[in-house]
Amino acid sequence: MNDSSTPATFVIEGSNIHDIPSFYDEINRVFMGNGDWKLGPSLDALDDMLYGGYGALQGSGPVVLIWRGMEKNRTDLGLEATRAYYRAKLDAPDRYNVARINDDLAALERGAGATYFDIICEILAGHPRIEVQAKN
């Protein structure tokens, strides 16, 4: 457990990230290394983990998250990765809201939708105790 006045520091190595699965591999390396299970490729699971209920963030106070190579990862987790993410969901219509996924994909194609990277940034922004610092 971390002293609530001293931020815990974690470093994401963007050079380890080139697509969505490798993003979660890096998240697991950083936050779940000492755990007996790993985070699956899920935005909801990422959000839950950031609340601090398990993994390296369990019981922690403020956090500084240094993300090296963040701008490279903007592309790695950008349009192409997001398009593939949505198309994979459409391949499992019994598990996902197809109408919503189609709407999200159409917005993405129009340039009005969030990329996977954008969604990750929105999730991080929803955790005010976590300060993200982009480093290149």
PyMOL commands that set and color helices and strands:
alter all, ss='L'
color gray80, all
select helices_A, chain A and resi 14-16+20-31+43-50+55-57+70-76+79-90+98-110+116-125
alter helices_A, ss='H'
color red, helices_A
select strands_A, chain A and resi 8-13+63-68+130-135
alter strands_A, ss='S'
color yellow, strands_A
deselect
rebuild
show_as cartoon
